[in-house]
Structures are given as C-alpha cells and as structure tokens.
C-alpha cells in the first residue's frame, strides 16, 4: 500500500498537539523548588516540599566551630509536628511564633531524634507553650543521665503521629551516631529526616563520642532497604538530597 508523505502543515499540527498534551500533563512528583521562607541571625527555615520545611539553627562547639543544625517540620490541615528543636530556647520560641503567625498552625508535637543538645536544647520553649514532647525511651534515659532537658512522653521503637488528615512516623532502626538515634518519615510527600544518623554527601564522620561505629552502616542499610526510593532526605547537618545520602553514609561507616 502506498502511503502519502505527511505535509508540512500536518507535521506542524502534530507537533502542536503533542506539545499541548505534554503541557497539560501533571507535573512530576518532586518538582517543587525548595526556597528559604524565613531567615534571621539565629534561624533559617527552608520549604523543601508543599508541606515539609527544614529548620536550621546554630550550635557553637569546641571542636567543629559554629555548626548549622537541621530539624524538620511537617504540616497538614493547620497542624504541624516538629522533629528536633532549634539549638536554644530563644530560636525555638522564634520558630514557634513564626509557624503560628505565618500559617496559623497548631503545633501538636515536638520529637527530638536523639539526646544531644542539637536536638533538644530548646525543649523548654516548647513545654512553656504547652506543646507535648515525645522521644524514644532511651533518649529520655540519656537526657536525664546528662542533665539535659527531658522529653515528656516515651515510646519504645516507633511512633505514628497524626498531622491533620496525614501522619508522620518516627522509628528506631538501630544504633549509629548514638544508641538512641531515630529517623522520621512523612509518607504523604516521601520526605525523610535522618537526623545525625545520616550524613550529607562528602561529609566527614563528625562527632563520634557516643557512636556505635560497628553498627552504624548496618543500621542505615536497614533504612535503605525499607525506603529504597525515598525522594528527599534531610540530614542532621548539611545539605538535603535524595537516597544518595543513605548510600554515602553506608559507605562512610562500612569499615569503621
């Protein structure tokens, strides 16, 4: 059968129709462009997805200088849950006030991901505002032993907290940076907060005073297996990314 060669007009019309169909297709998941939405001398808040924010405050240390420390905020239906406090009560008060004034959010929980002061030093500001705190039982024990602020409510291995009509999960996968380090996962937007258990790409090993070097890599391997295609990972310090952060951390501690 002899077929007619398409005319130039037909080709143009076909190209226009194809472009129209592509343009009308929904944007791929993960197309959100992260942006800083608040910044002061003590606190930076970066929106990393529609309903997840990284908060960054600063901790002056003897060995590593003035260290930026990350936490995570997830929100939905005017409710929010926060993982890790900013590093002081002052910056924690600043964070609470901004979330309430900017978005009229009811903060239903604060969850430190381990007992170090880059996770819970600002806890009293949350308690003063009647915001309940939750932590792994080990975290509470270690906070008491070190005379740090003590979270109010404990859980053994995992915790599922509602956030509006969505939820967020905190879970202990094993020892690494500390004996009590947990991670958080927001399934609605496929966002993980790894805390200090997870390193940014090209990071050094950092502070190891309370670490379990023999288990660190194996712990992160379990997380990697459970979330093989996680879209966004926020570390305790440094730049967020994707599951490459999990791979990098596994390799970094594979031969302690």
ABEGO torsion letter per residue (X at the ends): XBBBBBBAAAAAAAAAAAAAAAAABBBBBGABBBBBABBBAABBBBBABAABBBBBBBBBBAAAEBBBBBBBBBBBGGBBBBBEBBABAAAAAAAAAAAAAAAGBBBABBBBABABAAAAAAAAAAAAAGBBBBBBAAAAAAAAAAGBBBBABBBAABBBBBBEABBBBBBBAEBBABAABBBBBBAAAGBBBAEAABBBBGBBAEBAAABBAAAAAAAAAAAAAABAABABBBBABEBBBBAAAAAAAAAAAABX
